[in-house]
Amino acid sequence: MNSNFVDRDLAVLWHPCTQMKDHETLPLILIQRGEGVWIEDVDGKRYIDAISSWWVNLFGHANPRINAAIKAQLDKLEHVILAGFSHEPVITLSERLVQITPEGLSRCFYADNGSSAVEVALKMSFHYWRNLGQYKKTRFISIDNSYHGETLGALSVGNVPLYREIYGPLLLDTIVAPSPDCFDREPGVSWEAHSRQQFAAMETLLVRHAEEVCAVIIEPLVQCAGYMRMYHPAYLSLLRAACDRYGIHLIADEIAVGFGRTGTMFACEQADISPDFMCLSKGLTGGYLPLAVTLMTDEIYRAFYDDYENLTAFLHSHSYTGNPLGCSAALATLDIFAGQPVLENNVTLAKCMHDLTEDLQEHPYVAEVRQHGMILAIEMIKDKKSREPYPWQERRGLKVYRHALGKGVLLRPLGNVIYLMPPYIITPEQIETVVNVAKEGIDLATRD
């Protein structure tokens, strides 16, 4: 590795989600190019990007179709203010998003990233009720072990202690319901039965707090940053019906699970529900550019449509709202979905991931292998019978990460959870390589 580049980096950069002192012993890898599932460092070593570069890349690095769309747009318009102005890419993208998302979502409000999309939904839900004169509605319900981003509003409705705890004094007072995730279900209890059982506590909270709650926010099917814990679509069906009964908005955070990750275009489809708000980002641009969108119903939009003097407008903005380059990347991404059997092909790839990891269910230090579509997680555990986890201080997942890098695979475990979330262009042979490397890493990491 070119030490000059590393020294220059460490002299001026502060990397995200990183204890920078780790880089005294953990090599920093400088990437110079990407192609397909591969990223290549400055020494020419290649790595399979098995986590889609933080879950964003859908159709591979340097995808020719997305490249061409961005280049064509760059020669016409790079950016323009979206207040009082518009442009063709953002109009066309909005039309197509309204067409493909669950029925009833009819308006698009753009932001720069997933956390910002969540902030939009939270503020808009609160403001909606205020415009209707319901001033008691000031709180939100979220799910235990959920994650919705790291800006203060988004962090307030998340409940992963690693991210939230230190900032507790700065955060909103939210209500937390038990998670429907199925990891701790009783032996012999199905995913569906367990998720339905877990809804009873949510309903109790909805009854108790209906007058003061603006919305429930949830990650459909997979709590991604919450160690890839998963649950059954039945919970979403119950939640949608209950929110309707008690007059509470439902916010679906599909930032990580949207655009085919769970097997359907959007995870909500598996429960046949439409939320009041849907937050999208990450795969929206195929992993190319920062862009996010919050979709909402026309009913919500109409609550803000008023004479200026009444001061009911939603005065929220981002400088790069609806950026034409990002919108062009997103349109090219949707073109790939429209022109190729992506979801059908993913069924085959997901089965390949399942079949190659099925034997890990019997591994003495693996608690569970779980999967929704193109997201597969393997949870390492200290004692399989008692379900005693490894102490987090032992950083067993880091051992898997180091091993995988040495073998030319990018895996970035969440604690003791090894997960696969690859680009959709990965081949069965490449999946086999990734799984074999993961198995080797797990064996090394669980060896006392």
C-alpha positions as CSV (number, residue, x, y, z in Angstrom):
1,M,0.0,0.0,0.0
2,N,1.3,3.4,-0.9
3,S,2.2,4.8,2.6
4,N,2.2,8.3,1.3
5,F,-1.5,8.2,0.5
6,V,-2.3,6.7,3.9
7,D,-0.2,9.3,5.8
8,R,-1.9,12.1,3.9
9,D,-5.4,10.6,4.7
10,L,-4.7,10.1,8.4
11,A,-3.3,13.6,8.6
12,V,-6.6,15.3,7.5
13,L,-9.5,12.9,7.4
14,W,-11.9,11.7,10.1
15,H,-13.7,8.6,8.8
16,P,-17.3,7.8,9.5
17,C,-18.4,5.2,12.1
18,T,-14.7,4.6,13.0
19,Q,-12.6,4.7,16.1
20,M,-9.6,6.4,14.3
21,K,-7.1,4.9,16.7
22,D,-7.9,1.5,15.2
23,H,-5.9,2.6,12.1
24,E,-2.7,2.4,14.1
25,T,-3.1,-1.4,13.6
26,L,-5.8,-1.8,11.0
27,P,-4.6,-0.9,7.5
28,L,-6.5,1.8,5.7
29,I,-7.3,0.6,2.1
30,L,-7.2,3.2,-0.7
31,I,-9.5,2.4,-3.6
32,Q,-8.6,3.7,-7.1
33,R,-11.4,2.2,-9.2
34,G,-14.4,-0.1,-9.3
35,E,-16.0,-2.3,-11.9
36,G,-19.0,-4.6,-11.4
37,V,-18.8,-6.3,-8.1
38,W,-15.1,-5.4,-7.7
39,I,-13.3,-2.6,-6.1
40,E,-9.5,-2.3,-6.7
41,D,-7.0,-0.7,-4.4
42,V,-3.9,1.4,-5.4
43,D,-1.8,-1.7,-5.4
44,G,-4.0,-3.5,-7.8
45,K,-5.6,-5.9,-5.3
46,R,-9.3,-6.5,-6.0
47,Y,-12.1,-7.1,-3.5
48,I,-15.6,-8.4,-4.0
49,D,-17.9,-5.7,-2.6
50,A,-20.2,-8.1,-0.7
51,I,-22.0,-5.3,1.2
52,S,-22.7,-3.0,-1.8
53,S,-20.6,-0.2,-0.3
54,W,-22.9,0.3,2.7
55,W,-25.9,-1.1,1.0
56,V,-26.2,1.4,-1.8
57,N,-24.8,-0.3,-4.9
58,L,-27.4,-2.2,-6.9
59,F,-26.0,-2.8,-10.3
60,G,-22.2,-2.7,-9.9
61,H,-19.5,-0.1,-9.8
62,A,-19.0,1.9,-13.0
63,N,-22.3,0.6,-14.5
64,P,-22.3,1.7,-18.1
65,R,-25.9,2.7,-18.3
66,I,-25.8,4.9,-15.1
67,N,-22.5,6.4,-16.2
68,A,-24.0,7.4,-19.5
69,A,-27.0,9.0,-17.9
70,I,-24.9,11.1,-15.6
71,K,-22.5,12.2,-18.4
72,A,-25.4,13.2,-20.6
73,Q,-27.1,15.2,-17.8
74,L,-23.8,16.9,-16.9
75,D,-23.6,18.6,-20.3
76,K,-27.0,20.1,-19.9
77,L,-27.6,21.0,-16.2
78,E,-25.6,20.1,-13.1
79,H,-27.9,21.8,-10.5
80,V,-30.5,24.5,-10.1
81,I,-32.5,25.7,-7.1
82,L,-35.8,23.7,-6.7
83,A,-37.7,26.5,-5.0
84,G,-39.6,28.3,-7.8
85,F,-37.8,26.3,-10.5
86,S,-37.9,22.7,-11.7
87,H,-36.3,20.5,-14.3
88,E,-37.2,17.5,-16.4
89,P,-35.2,14.8,-14.5
90,V,-36.9,15.5,-11.1
91,I,-40.4,15.7,-12.7
92,T,-39.9,12.4,-14.5
93,L,-38.3,10.7,-11.5
94,S,-41.2,11.8,-9.3
95,E,-43.8,10.5,-11.8
96,R,-42.1,7.1,-11.9
97,L,-41.7,6.8,-8.1
98,V,-45.4,7.6,-7.6
99,Q,-46.1,4.9,-10.2
100,I,-44.0,2.1,-8.6
101,T,-44.4,2.8,-4.9
102,P,-47.4,1.5,-2.9
103,E,-50.8,2.9,-3.9
104,G,-51.7,6.3,-2.3
105,L,-48.2,7.7,-2.2
106,S,-48.7,10.6,-4.6
107,R,-46.2,13.4,-3.7
108,C,-42.4,13.5,-3.5
109,F,-40.2,15.7,-1.3
110,Y,-36.5,15.5,-1.9
111,A,-33.5,15.6,0.4
112,D,-29.8,14.6,0.3
113,N,-29.6,11.4,2.4
114,G,-31.5,8.9,4.3
115,S,-31.4,10.6,7.7
116,S,-32.7,13.8,6.1
117,A,-35.6,11.9,4.5
118,V,-36.5,10.7,7.9
119,E,-36.3,14.2,9.3
120,V,-38.7,15.3,6.6
121,A,-41.2,12.6,7.5
122,L,-41.1,13.4,11.2
123,K,-41.4,17.1,10.8
124,M,-44.1,16.8,8.2
125,S,-46.2,14.4,10.3
126,F,-46.0,16.7,13.3
127,H,-46.7,19.8,11.2
128,Y,-49.7,18.0,9.5
129,W,-51.4,17.4,12.9
130,R,-50.6,21.0,13.9
131,N,-52.2,22.4,10.7
132,L,-55.3,20.4,11.6
133,G,-55.4,21.9,15.1
134,Q,-54.3,18.7,17.0
135,Y,-51.6,20.3,19.1
136,K,-51.4,17.4,21.6
137,K,-49.7,15.2,18.9
138,T,-46.0,15.8,19.5
139,R,-44.5,12.3,20.0
140,F,-43.4,9.3,17.9
141,I,-43.4,5.5,18.5
142,S,-40.5,3.5,17.2
143,I,-39.4,-0.1,17.6
144,D,-36.7,-1.4,19.9
145,N,-33.4,-2.0,18.1
146,S,-34.4,0.2,15.2
147,Y,-32.2,2.6,13.3
148,H,-33.3,5.5,11.2
149,G,-30.1,7.7,10.9
150,E,-27.8,9.8,12.9
151,T,-29.2,13.4,12.7
152,L,-30.9,14.3,16.0
153,G,-34.5,13.7,14.9
154,A,-33.7,10.4,13.2
155,L,-31.5,9.3,16.1
156,S,-34.4,10.1,18.5
157,V,-36.6,7.5,16.8
158,G,-33.9,4.9,16.6
159,N,-33.1,2.6,19.5
160,V,-29.7,1.0,19.0
161,P,-27.8,2.0,22.1
162,L,-24.4,2.1,20.3
163,Y,-25.5,5.0,18.2
164,R,-28.1,6.6,20.5
165,E,-27.0,6.4,24.1
166,I,-24.3,9.1,24.3
167,Y,-26.7,11.7,22.7
168,G,-29.6,10.9,24.9
169,P,-29.9,14.3,26.6
170,L,-30.2,16.0,23.1
171,L,-33.0,13.7,21.8
172,L,-36.8,13.8,21.5
173,D,-38.9,11.9,24.1
174,T,-40.0,9.0,22.0
175,I,-42.0,5.9,22.9
176,V,-40.4,2.5,22.2
177,A,-42.3,-0.7,21.4
178,P,-40.7,-4.2,21.6
179,S,-39.2,-5.4,18.4
180,P,-41.1,-8.0,16.3
181,D,-37.8,-9.6,15.3
182,C,-37.8,-13.3,15.5
183,F,-34.3,-14.1,16.9
184,D,-35.6,-14.7,20.5
185,R,-38.7,-16.6,19.6
186,E,-39.5,-19.7,21.6
187,P,-38.5,-23.1,20.1
188,G,-41.2,-24.3,17.7
189,V,-42.8,-20.9,17.2
190,S,-42.9,-19.7,13.6
191,W,-41.8,-16.2,12.5
192,E,-45.4,-15.3,11.7
193,A,-46.7,-16.4,15.1
194,H,-43.9,-14.6,17.0
195,S,-44.3,-11.4,15.1
196,R,-48.0,-11.4,15.7
197,Q,-47.5,-12.0,19.4
198,Q,-45.1,-9.1,19.6
199,F,-47.7,-6.8,18.1
200,A,-49.8,-6.9,21.3
201,A,-47.4,-4.6,23.1
202,M,-47.5,-2.1,20.2
203,E,-51.3,-2.1,20.3
204,T,-51.2,-1.3,24.0
205,L,-49.0,1.7,23.4
206,L,-51.2,2.9,20.5
207,V,-54.3,2.8,22.7
208,R,-52.6,4.5,25.6
209,H,-50.9,7.3,23.6
210,A,-53.1,7.8,20.5
211,E,-53.9,11.4,21.4
212,E,-50.3,12.4,21.7
213,V,-48.6,10.4,18.9
214,C,-48.0,11.8,15.4
215,A,-46.7,8.6,13.8
216,V,-45.1,5.2,14.2
217,I,-41.9,4.8,12.2
218,I,-40.6,1.3,11.2
219,E,-38.1,-0.4,9.1
220,P,-40.1,-3.0,7.1
221,L,-39.0,-6.6,7.5
222,V,-35.3,-6.0,8.4
223,Q,-33.7,-3.9,11.1
224,C,-30.5,-3.4,9.1
225,A,-28.2,-1.5,11.4
226,G,-29.8,-3.3,14.3
227,Y,-27.7,-6.4,13.5
228,M,-29.9,-7.4,10.6
229,R,-32.7,-8.7,12.8
230,M,-35.7,-9.8,10.8
231,Y,-39.5,-10.3,11.2
232,H,-42.6,-11.5,9.4
233,P,-44.7,-9.2,7.1
234,A,-47.8,-10.0,9.3
235,Y,-46.6,-7.4,11.8
236,L,-46.8,-4.7,9.1
237,S,-50.3,-5.6,8.3
238,L,-51.4,-5.4,11.9
239,L,-49.6,-2.1,12.4
240,R,-51.2,-0.5,9.3
241,A,-54.7,-1.5,10.4
242,A,-54.0,-0.2,14.0
243,C,-52.6,3.1,12.8
244,D,-55.8,3.6,10.8
245,R,-58.0,2.7,13.9
246,Y,-56.2,5.2,16.2
247,G,-55.6,8.1,13.8
248,I,-51.8,7.8,13.7
249,H,-49.5,8.1,10.6
250,L,-47.3,5.2,9.5
251,I,-43.8,6.0,8.3
252,A,-42.0,3.3,6.4
253,D,-38.3,3.7,6.4
254,E,-37.3,1.7,3.3
255,I,-34.0,3.5,2.9
256,A,-32.0,0.3,3.2
257,V,-34.6,-2.3,2.2
258,G,-36.2,-0.6,-0.8
259,F,-35.5,-1.3,-4.5
260,G,-35.5,-5.1,-4.3
261,R,-33.4,-5.9,-1.3
262,T,-36.0,-8.0,0.5
263,G,-37.3,-9.8,-2.7
264,T,-40.0,-7.3,-3.7
265,M,-39.4,-3.8,-5.1
266,F,-40.4,-2.4,-1.7
267,A,-40.7,-4.4,1.5
268,C,-44.2,-3.1,2.3
269,E,-45.5,-5.0,-0.7
270,Q,-45.0,-8.3,1.2
271,A,-47.7,-7.1,3.6
272,D,-49.8,-5.5,0.9
273,I,-49.8,-2.2,2.8
274,S,-49.4,1.5,1.9
275,P,-47.8,3.8,4.5
276,D,-48.6,7.4,4.9
277,F,-44.9,8.3,4.4
278,M,-42.2,6.3,2.7
279,C,-38.5,7.3,3.0
280,L,-36.1,6.2,0.2
281,S,-32.4,6.7,-0.5
282,K,-29.3,4.4,-0.8
283,G,-30.2,2.3,-3.8
284,L,-32.3,5.1,-5.3
285,T,-29.3,6.2,-7.5
286,G,-27.9,2.8,-7.9
287,G,-25.2,3.7,-5.3
288,Y,-23.9,6.7,-7.3
289,L,-24.9,10.0,-5.8
290,P,-26.5,11.3,-2.6
291,L,-30.3,11.6,-3.1
292,A,-33.2,10.9,-0.9
293,V,-37.0,11.2,-1.3
294,T,-39.9,11.1,1.2
295,L,-43.2,10.2,-0.5
296,M,-46.5,11.0,1.2
297,T,-50.2,10.9,0.5
298,D,-52.2,13.6,-1.1
299,E,-54.2,14.0,2.1
300,I,-51.0,15.1,3.9
301,Y,-50.0,17.4,1.0
302,R,-53.4,19.1,1.1
303,A,-53.1,20.0,4.8
304,F,-50.2,22.3,3.8
305,Y,-51.9,23.8,0.6
306,D,-53.2,27.1,1.8
307,D,-53.0,30.9,1.5
308,Y,-49.5,32.2,2.4
309,E,-50.8,34.4,5.1
310,N,-51.9,31.4,7.2
311,L,-48.3,30.2,7.6
312,T,-49.0,26.6,7.1
313,A,-46.3,25.9,4.4
314,F,-43.7,23.3,5.0
315,L,-40.6,25.4,5.3
316,H,-37.9,22.8,5.0
317,S,-35.1,22.8,2.5
318,H,-31.8,21.4,1.4
319,S,-29.5,23.2,-1.0
320,Y,-29.1,20.2,-3.3
321,T,-32.8,19.2,-3.2
322,G,-33.7,17.3,-6.4
323,N,-30.2,17.5,-7.9
324,P,-30.5,16.8,-11.7
325,L,-27.4,14.5,-11.7
326,G,-28.8,12.4,-8.8
327,C,-32.2,12.3,-10.5
328,S,-30.6,11.2,-13.8
329,A,-28.7,8.4,-12.0
330,A,-32.0,7.4,-10.3
331,L,-33.8,7.3,-13.6
332,A,-31.1,5.1,-15.1
333,T,-31.4,2.8,-12.1
334,L,-35.2,2.5,-12.6
335,D,-34.6,1.9,-16.3
336,I,-32.6,-1.2,-15.4
337,F,-35.4,-2.5,-13.2
338,A,-37.9,-1.8,-16.0
339,G,-35.8,-3.4,-18.8
340,Q,-34.4,-6.4,-17.1
341,P,-35.9,-9.2,-14.9
342,V,-34.0,-8.0,-11.9
343,L,-36.3,-9.3,-9.2
344,E,-36.7,-12.6,-10.9
345,N,-33.0,-13.0,-11.2
346,N,-32.6,-12.1,-7.5
347,V,-34.8,-15.1,-6.6
348,T,-32.1,-17.4,-8.0
349,L,-29.3,-15.4,-6.4
350,A,-31.1,-15.4,-3.0
351,K,-31.6,-19.2,-3.2
352,C,-27.9,-19.6,-4.0
353,M,-27.0,-17.5,-0.9
354,H,-29.4,-19.7,1.2
355,D,-28.2,-23.0,-0.1
356,L,-24.5,-22.2,0.4
357,T,-25.0,-21.1,4.0
358,E,-27.5,-23.6,5.1
359,D,-24.9,-25.8,6.7
360,L,-24.0,-22.9,9.0
361,Q,-27.2,-23.5,10.9
362,E,-25.5,-26.5,12.5
363,H,-22.2,-24.6,13.2
364,P,-21.5,-24.8,17.0
365,Y,-20.9,-21.0,17.2
366,V,-23.7,-19.8,14.9
367,A,-27.0,-18.9,16.5
368,E,-28.9,-18.3,13.4
369,V,-28.8,-17.8,9.6
370,R,-31.6,-15.6,8.6
371,Q,-32.7,-14.1,5.2
372,H,-35.1,-11.8,3.5
373,G,-34.3,-11.8,-0.3
374,M,-30.9,-10.4,-1.0
375,I,-30.1,-9.8,2.7
376,L,-28.6,-12.7,4.5
377,A,-27.2,-12.6,8.1
378,I,-25.2,-15.1,10.1
379,E,-25.1,-14.4,13.9
380,M,-22.1,-15.8,15.8
381,I,-22.7,-16.8,19.4
382,K,-20.6,-17.9,22.4
383,D,-23.0,-20.6,23.6
384,K,-25.6,-22.0,21.2
385,K,-27.7,-23.7,23.8
386,S,-28.0,-20.8,26.3
387,R,-27.9,-18.1,23.6
388,E,-25.1,-16.3,25.5
389,P,-23.5,-13.8,23.1
390,Y,-19.8,-13.1,22.7
391,P,-18.8,-10.0,24.7
392,W,-18.8,-7.1,22.3
393,Q,-15.3,-6.1,23.5
394,E,-13.8,-9.2,21.9
395,R,-14.7,-7.8,18.4
396,R,-15.1,-11.2,16.8
397,G,-16.7,-9.7,13.7
398,L,-13.5,-7.6,13.2
399,K,-11.6,-10.9,12.9
400,V,-13.9,-11.9,10.1
401,Y,-13.4,-8.6,8.4
402,R,-9.6,-8.8,8.5
403,H,-9.6,-12.4,7.2
404,A,-12.0,-11.5,4.4
405,L,-9.9,-8.5,3.2
406,G,-6.9,-10.8,3.0
407,K,-8.9,-13.1,0.7
408,G,-10.2,-10.3,-1.5
409,V,-13.7,-9.9,-0.1
410,L,-15.3,-6.8,1.6
411,L,-17.4,-7.9,4.5
412,R,-18.1,-5.4,7.3
413,P,-19.8,-7.2,10.1
414,L,-22.2,-5.6,12.6
415,G,-20.8,-6.7,15.9
416,N,-21.0,-10.5,15.8
417,V,-23.3,-10.6,12.8
418,I,-21.8,-11.4,9.4
419,Y,-24.1,-10.4,6.6
420,L,-24.2,-10.5,2.8
421,M,-25.9,-7.7,0.9
422,P,-24.2,-7.8,-2.5
423,P,-24.9,-6.0,-5.8
424,Y,-27.6,-7.7,-7.9
425,I,-25.1,-8.4,-10.7
426,I,-23.1,-10.8,-8.5
427,T,-22.8,-14.4,-10.0
428,P,-23.4,-17.7,-8.2
429,E,-19.7,-18.4,-8.5
430,Q,-18.8,-15.1,-6.8
431,I,-21.4,-15.8,-4.1
432,E,-19.7,-19.1,-3.4
433,T,-16.4,-17.3,-3.1
434,V,-17.9,-14.8,-0.6
435,V,-19.6,-17.6,1.5
436,N,-16.4,-19.7,1.6
437,V,-14.4,-16.8,2.8
438,A,-17.1,-15.9,5.4
439,K,-17.1,-19.5,6.7
440,E,-13.3,-19.5,7.0
441,G,-13.6,-16.2,8.9
442,I,-16.2,-17.5,11.2
443,D,-14.1,-20.5,12.0
444,L,-11.1,-18.3,12.8
445,A,-13.2,-15.8,14.8
446,T,-14.8,-18.5,17.0
447,R,-11.7,-20.3,17.7
448,D,-10.6,-19.7,21.3
